[in-house]
Amino acid sequence: MKDYKILETGNIRISFAWYDIWIGIYIDKEKRKLYICPIPMMLLRIKY
């Protein structure tokens, strides 16, 4: 499945993913990424 990039600068990416129908925060410690979904299908990813 593919998401559609809206904006990407440095370690931050904002994208639209029709299959991400959730609200909340997910921390992927293995890949060192923080996923924030403030509204369904709108995803903010931060690499740390």
Residue frames as qw, qx, qy, qz and C-alpha x, y, z in Angstrom:
[[0.000, 0.889, 0.458, 0.000, 0.00, 0.00, 0.00],
 [0.449, 0.260, 0.025, 0.855, 1.22, 3.47, -0.79],
 [0.139, -0.788, -0.392, 0.453, 0.76, 6.71, 1.06],
 [0.406, 0.736, 0.233, 0.490, 0.79, 10.11, -0.65],
 [0.500, -0.248, -0.218, 0.800, 3.43, 12.57, 0.55],
 [0.040, 0.939, 0.331, 0.088, 2.11, 16.07, 1.24],
 [0.029, 0.923, -0.304, 0.235, 5.21, 17.62, 2.82],
 [0.918, -0.199, -0.127, 0.320, 8.66, 16.37, 3.83],
 [0.152, 0.864, -0.315, 0.361, 11.39, 18.38, 5.52],
 [0.052, -0.565, 0.739, -0.363, 14.33, 16.82, 7.31],
 [0.031, 0.033, -0.973, 0.226, 13.02, 14.22, 9.74],
 [0.398, 0.352, 0.542, -0.651, 9.33, 15.17, 9.45],
 [0.074, -0.068, -0.768, -0.633, 6.90, 13.87, 6.86],
 [0.492, 0.283, 0.431, -0.701, 3.18, 14.60, 6.45],
 [0.123, 0.071, -0.844, -0.517, 1.24, 12.20, 4.28],
 [0.714, 0.055, 0.104, -0.691, -2.22, 10.94, 3.38],
 [0.087, 0.148, -0.980, -0.098, -2.87, 7.20, 3.63],
 [0.625, -0.169, -0.284, -0.708, -6.38, 5.99, 2.87],
 [0.755, -0.133, -0.642, -0.015, -5.77, 2.76, 4.81],
 [0.328, 0.003, -0.603, 0.727, -4.74, 4.48, 8.11],
 [0.407, -0.599, -0.327, -0.607, -8.15, 5.01, 9.68],
 [0.657, -0.449, -0.490, 0.356, -7.05, 5.62, 13.26],
 [0.070, -0.884, 0.110, -0.449, -6.37, 8.48, 15.69],
 [0.794, -0.596, 0.060, 0.101, -3.46, 8.40, 18.10],
 [0.050, 0.824, -0.565, -0.010, 0.29, 8.00, 18.52],
 [0.997, -0.002, 0.016, 0.074, 2.47, 4.99, 17.70],
 [0.147, -0.819, 0.545, 0.100, 6.17, 4.68, 18.57],
 [0.954, 0.256, -0.135, 0.076, 8.24, 2.27, 16.47],
 [0.492, -0.780, 0.358, 0.143, 11.35, 1.86, 18.63],
 [0.804, -0.017, 0.471, 0.363, 13.06, -0.55, 16.23],
 [0.511, 0.566, 0.345, 0.547, 12.89, 1.85, 13.25],
 [0.305, -0.345, -0.218, 0.860, 13.16, 4.95, 15.52],
 [0.089, -0.316, -0.430, -0.841, 10.01, 6.59, 14.15],
 [0.152, 0.344, 0.623, -0.686, 7.10, 8.34, 15.85],
 [0.052, -0.361, -0.698, -0.616, 3.75, 8.23, 14.04],
 [0.149, 0.339, 0.483, -0.793, 1.06, 10.74, 14.96],
 [0.021, -0.379, -0.749, -0.544, -2.37, 10.53, 13.39],
 [0.108, 0.145, 0.383, -0.906, -4.41, 13.58, 14.54],
 [0.673, 0.312, 0.126, -0.659, -7.27, 12.89, 12.13],
 [0.823, 0.113, 0.555, 0.038, -8.04, 9.66, 10.25],
 [0.769, 0.499, 0.272, 0.294, -5.87, 9.12, 7.15],
 [0.214, 0.905, -0.208, 0.304, -3.59, 12.15, 7.86],
 [0.904, -0.279, -0.119, 0.301, -0.23, 10.90, 9.12],
 [0.024, 0.916, -0.361, 0.174, 2.70, 12.79, 10.65],
 [0.951, -0.070, -0.140, 0.265, 5.94, 10.75, 10.85],
 [0.094, -0.918, 0.363, -0.132, 8.97, 11.92, 12.80],
 [0.861, 0.161, -0.374, 0.306, 12.32, 10.12, 12.66],
 [0.391, -0.872, 0.236, -0.173, 14.38, 10.40, 15.86]]
